[in-house]
Amino acid sequence: MNSGTEITEDRVFISYRRRKLPQIAAMKRRLEALSVKCWYDLGLDAGDDWRRTVNEKLESVPAGVIAFTPDVFDETSPWVLYEAEFLRDRKVAVPTLFEQCKLQPPFARDHARNLEQWFQPYSGAAHLPHEGRAWTSGPANSIEWQSVLKALESLLGRSNLTGLDEIIYRTGLACFGGDLELAIEHGFDLDLRTSLQPNLDDLVRLQIILSDWLAAASESEPARSRVRFIEAGVSRLVRTHSGANAQFWADGVRKGLNAAASKIPGSEFRDLETSPAMRVLAGRSFRIGSPDHEVGRSSDEGPQKEIQLKHQFAIAVTPTTVAQWRDFVDETGLSDPAAIVSWNHEARSWRLTQGASWRAPGFEQGDTHPVVGVSWDHAKLYCQWLTDMTGQTYRLPTEAEWEFAARAGSDGPLPDGVEVAGASARAGTAACITLHKSSFGLIGMIGNVWEWCEDSWVRGYSDLASSGEPRVRAGQPLRVARGGGWRSPELDLRCAARKGFYHAEGHSHVGFRVVRHVVAS
């Protein structure tokens, strides 16, 4: 039986007698927390060919743990001895002694890793499963457990098991075999006041563990409730513990939960405290463009085409804000443009304005307003900066992704519940937090700023792939923008409206929001 989420191609075969299930289950959970899959025969279904299935597993695994107990040598248990000898002959066996017993040749007692004292029941959890015992594992830095891990490292060709286990144990996450939710539920004190000095690699590994715990979560409410439950437990830890190190690990847990939330459609997360809040959308089919009868329709919006977005993706809840853009500029030293296209009130037209920039677009802006005056080229630099900072893949949305997100399930001109006031309703942008939130949880998709997309400007959708892949045309200087801006007439404030702008030029009514690649659960 394959247990847990399959993370790597490593698989450890664990051979044991059923009577030692609690201890073996604890070992199995600890190994899986280290991204090592385990297989054992309790998953065999009635009617399965036991000998054939076991032999196939024995042939395929790169490592095996033989758990020796007195009953292994009972004449009613020939299979464990058979499996032990098979793995020994393949030179992939890690003999492990769980209880006092006389080992028979060819396994000598001094060659076995002795874990007799390593598994212990947690005395405060008599009401839990496993015959009233919650089995937890002993110190991660014990010589016995380290010897098992080092043997497995050698057989699996890996070098990260021992250090990672120390991280899990020292941060209190190893109790109950690594089940954080169970620990919080039963009041186990997750002691974050550790002397361990963490580093970036440690934090990345912790994120992987937490993400894996929730990787199987679906769009269902129970799955999101599980995320909220663990978040509540982490918040309680922050309130009851103090110190920089405690806060570091609490932040690490939150980041791990964000990584897990990024796999769940409908969830919202941030990779960094100052990076955009992202909403996860599950791709599905929709019709891009507008029908012939839609008021204000342009021929560039057709022919309508059925698009099947097969991928899951996360899109920013709001356009990139002034505060977020300032962080990027301050960090990278990006120079402001010498001029941007802004609205000239006297000429009542758009003019290239020297000295105007995102800092001075011609109207007042606060930190929560969408940044404007940013060219497509500079928006791409911001995406690359987020990618470098987070280790995740950020980019601009494709036209298909943008329209799917903007429609939020609507096939009409506007997302459900959105109202527009027409041209000249505002003399500049509005703060994002004041605008309508769609049923997808996205704010300001229509009517605040035009938003850059990945695609080159192409008239119509005749050659648009049904998968919605972006169309990039060499030599085409125009890039697509969607959504309409603060001075747009009503015909431009529709989900299907589109416009092309020069990629190297900033405009005081054009901003952008980012998309992040996510892995579906």
N, C-alpha and C positions, 0 to 999 in steps of 0.2 A: 504494500500500500504506500503510495506517495502521500506524504502528509504535509500540510501547510502550503504556502505559495512557493512555486518552483522558482528559485532565484538563480541558481547556477546549475551547471551540469554535474557538480559533485554529488555523490550519493554514498552514504555510509550504511552498510548492512549491519543491523544490530541483532545479534542472536541471543536469546535468553529464554528462561522458563516463565510461564504465565504468572507464577506466584510472585515474581518480583516486578510486576507491572508498574506500581507507583514510582519506584526508583528509576526504572528504565524510561518511563514517560518523562521524568524530570530531566534525565540526561538528554533525551531526544529533543526536548524543548530548548535546552541550553545550546545544543549543537545547531538547531535550526535558527536560533537567534544570531548565530555566527554565520548565517547564510550557507549552511551545509544541510542538504536534504537527507532524510533518513527513510529507510524502508524496513518494515518488519511484517511478519506473516499474519497479524490479526486482521488484515484487510482481505484475506482470501475469502471468496464467496463460496457458498454451498455449490458443489458441482465442479469447482475449479480443480484442475489437475495440480495437486499440491507439489508433487515431486518436480514436475516440469517447470512450474512457476518459480519455485525456490531456486532451482538450478539456473534458470535464466537470470535471476537477480544475482546469484553468486558469481556468474560469469561476467556480469556487466559492471559491478561496483568496483571503484578503485580502492576502497578501504572497508574493513569490517571490524566491529567491536564485539568480542566474545565475552559475555558477562558470566563469569563462573560463580556458581553457588552450589551448595551440597547436592541439591536435587538435579543438577545437570548430569551427574554421574548415576542417577537412578536408572535402572534398566528400562523403565517406562519412557525414558526421554532420549531415544537414540538420535533424534534429529539435530539437537544442538551440537552433539559431538561430531556428527557427520558434517554439519556446516562449519564447525571450527576447524576440522581437518582440511576441508576443502579450501578455506581461506588461507590456512597456514601454508598449504602447498603452493598457492598462488603468491605467497609472500606479501599478503595485504592484511594480515590479521593483527589486531591490537588486543592481546589477551588482558582482561580486566577482572580482578578479583573483588567480588561484592561481599562475600561472607567467608568466614573460616571454612576451608575445605581442603582436602588432600587432592592436589592436582595430579592427574595421571599423565604419563609421557604421551606426546612429546612436549607438553607444556609444563615448564618448571616454575615453581612458585616465585623464585627470584627474578623470573623474566616477566611476570605479570604486573600490571599497574594496579596497585592496591587501593581500592576506593571503599574499603569497609567502613571507614568513618566519615565518608564524604557526604552521603545522603542521610538526612535527618528529618524527622517529622517536625513541623512547626507546631509547638504545643498550644498556641493560642487559637488554633483553628480546628478544633475537634468536630465542629459542625460541618466541615467541608467534605467534599467527595473523597474517594480513595480510602474507603473503610474508616472514615473519621480522621484521616491523617492528610494534611497538606504537605506533600514532600517538597522540600527545598534542598538546594545543593550547598555544599560547604564552601569554605573560602576559596575564591578563584586563584589566589596566589599559593594554594597548597601545592606541595611538591607532587602529590599524587595526581591531581587534576592537570597540572601543567605537563606532566609526563604523558598523559593521554593525549592532550592537545598537540604536543610536539610530535608525537608519533603520527597523529592524523595529518599534521602539516606536511610531514615528510611524504606520506603516502599520497596525499592529494596535490602535492606540488604547490602548496600555498604557504604564506608566511604571515598571515594576519590574525590567526585564531587566538593566540595567547594574549596579545595586547588588547584585542577587542573584548575578550571575556573579562579582563580586569576592569575595563571601562564600565561594562554593564554592572558588574558586581559592586564596584566602589560607588556608583551613583544610585545604588539601592534598587536597581531595576531587575535584579535577578531573583528576587523573592518569589516564591511560588513558581519556580521554573521559568521566570521571565514574564509572567502574566501581570502587567501593570494594572489593568482594570480590576482584576481579582484582588490585588494588593490594596488598591484604594478602597474598594468596596468593603473590605473587612478591616479597614483602619490600620493596616500595617504602616509603620512610620518609615516613609521613604527618606532616608537621611541624606539630604543634599549637602550637609555640612562636612564635606569630605576634604581631606588634605591633598587629594589628587590634583595636580596641575594640568588642566586640559589644554589641548591644542586644536587647531583646525581639523586635522585628520580625525581626531577623536570625535569631534562634533559631527563630521560628515558620516562617520560610521553609526553614531547614535541616530541620526536622521534616517539612515537606511533601515535600521531595526524598527523604529517607530512607524515608518512608512509601510514596511512589510506587514506589521500587525494589522493594518487597516486596508491593505491592498485589495482584499477580496470584497470590500464594501461596495454596495451597489447604489442605485439611485433611490433605494427605498428609505422611508423615514426611519426604520430601526437602525440602518447603517449610519445615518446622520446623527441619530440620538447617541450612538456609541461614541462618535467623535466628540459630541458636546459633553458626554459623561466624563470622558478622560480629560477634556479641557477644564472641566469644573474641578476635578481632582488636582490637576496641576496648579490651578489658581489657589486652591486651599494650601498647597505646599508653599507657594510664594508668600502667602499671608503668615504662615507659621514658621518660616525660616528666614534668616537674615544673612547678609554677607555677600560679597561680590561673587564668590564662587557658587553660592546657591543660586544667585540670579543668573549666572552664566548657564548653569544646567537647566534651570527653568526655561530660559530662552531657547536652549537647545531642544527641549521637549516641545515647545511651541512650534519651532521650525520643523521638527519632525512631523507634528500633527498637520502643519500646513502642507508638507510634502504628501502626506496621506490624503488630505482634503483635495489636493489637485487631481486626484484620480476619481473623484465622486461628482457626477453631474449635479449641478445646482449649488455646489459648495463655493464658498468664497475664501480666498487666502491671499497672503502676501509673502513673497520670498524674502524680502527685507522690510524693516520697519518703515523705511522711507520710499519703497518702491510701490508701484500702483497696486491697488486691490484688484484681484482677478476673479472672474466668475467662470466656472467650468460649464461648458455647453457640450451636450452630446449631439454630434452631427446626425442629421437625417435629411430626407429629401424635401425640397421646396421648389417653387417656381421663381426664377430670377427674372427681373424686368417687369414691365407694365403691360396690361392688355390694351388693345387698340382703342377701347372706349374710355380709358382713364383720362380725366380732365387734366390738361397741362402736359400730357405725354409728349416726349420727344422720340423721333425715330431711332435715336441712339439707345433707347431702352428696350429694343426688341431685336429679333423676335423672342417672346418669352420662351424659356427653356427649363426643363426639369433637371435640377441639379441634385446629385446624391453626395452629400458630405459624409463620407464613411468614417472620418476621423473625429476624435474628440479633441477639443481645444479650449483654451482659456483666453478670455478677452477682458481687457481692462474695464472696470465698472464705469469709469469716467475717462474723458480725454486726459492726456498728460497735463498736469497742472503747472502753474507758474512755479510753485515751490519745488516740485519734482524736477523741472527743467533747470532751475537755479542750482540744485544739488549737483546735477550733471555738469553744468558749465563750471561751477566752482571746482569740482574734482578734476576735470579734464583740461581746464584752461581754454576751452573753445572760444575763439574770437567771435564777437557779435558781427553781424553783417553790416556793411556800410550803408545799405538801404533796403527797405522792403516796400512792397506794394501796399498802400494804405488808402483809406477813403479821404478824398479831398472835398471838404464841405463846400468850399466856395465854387469849385468847378463841378461839384456833384458827380464825381467820377473817380475811378480807381487810378491812382498815379504812383509811379515809383518815387518814394520820398527819401531823400538823403537824411541820414541821422536817425531815422526811425528804426526800431528793432523790437524784439520781444519785450525789452525793458520799457520801451516807449512807443506803443503801437498807435497812439493817437487818442487813447481813452484810458481811464483809470482801471487798474486791475488789482485784485488781491491774490493772496497765495492760492486760494481754492478756485480761481478762474482757470479756464483752459489756456495754456500757453498758445500764442499765435506768433506769426512772423517767422516760423521755423520752416525751412525748406525741406523737401523730401530727402535730399542728401543728408541734412543734419538730423532728421528724424531717424534715418537709418543708423547714424552714428550713435544715437541714444539707445537704439535697440541692441547694438553691439556692446555698448557699455553695460547695459543690464545683463546681457549674456555673460560677459566677463565677470561681473560682480557676483552673480548668483550661481553660475555653473549650469543654468537652464537656457533653453533656446528661445529668445525673444525676437520678434520681427513685426512688420506691419501686416495687417490683415489682407487677405485676398479680397477682391470685389465680392466674390460669392460668400465668403465668411462674414464680411461686413453686412451685406444685405440680409443674410439669414439672421444675424444677431439683431439687426435693427427691426426686422419684421416681428420678431418674438412670436411667431405663429400666425400672424395676421397676413391675409392675402389682399388687403385693401391698400389705399394710398399711404396710410399712416399706421403706425403701431396702435393697438387698442389703447384708448384713454389719452392719446396725445392730441393737443390742440395747438394751432399756430395762429398768430395774429397778423401775418403778412409783413410786407416790406416796411422798413423804417420804424419797426416796433421798438427797437432799442438803438442806442448810440454806441454800443459796444457789447462785449461778452457779458454773460451772467455767471455768477458763481455756480459751480457744478452742483453743489449741495441743494440749490434752490429749484432744480429742474425735475421733471417727471422721471420716475423710475418705472421701467417697463416690467412686464411679467417675467422677463428673463433676469431681472435685477440690474439692468444697465441704465445709466443716467445720461441724458442729454445726447442721445443718438441723432436727434433731429433738431435743427434750427439754431444751434449755438455757434458752432464752427464747422466748416467743411473739414473732413478728416481724410488724410492721405491713406491710400491703399498701395499694395505692392505692385499692382498691374500698370503696364504701359497703357496709354490711351488708345483704345481700339473702338471704332464705331460699331455699335450693335453687338449681338451675341452669336452671330452665325457660326463663328469658329471657336466658341467657348466650349471647352471639354465638359462633358457631363459630370466629371468629378469636381469641377470648380477650380482646377489648377490655375494659378495666375498666368496671364498672358504678358510675356516680356518681349518687346520688340527692339532689336538693336537699331540704334539711330533715331528712335522716337524720343524726343526730348520731353514730351508731356507725360505726366503720371496722373492716374485717376484720383479724384477726391469725391467723397460722398457725404450726404447729410444736410447740406445747406448751412449757410452762415447767418450771422446776426443781422445782415442787411439783405438777405435773399428774399425775393418775391415768393409767394405761396407755392407757385408751380415748382420751385426748387426744394420745397420742404416736404418732399415725399420720399418714401423708402427707395423708389426706383430711380430717383433723380441722380444724375452723374455729371461730372465736369472734369476737364483736363487742365492742369496747371503745369508750368515749366518747372522741372525738377529742382533746379538750382536757385529758385526764387522763393522768398518768404512773402506771405500775404497776411494782412492783419485780420482776415476772417477765415484763415486756414490753420488748423491744428492737427492733432493725430492722437490715436489711442493704439496701444500695443496688443499683440497676441502672443501667447506663450504656448509652446508645444507641451502637451501632457501625454502621459501614457495611460491608456484606458485600463481600468481594473478588470 
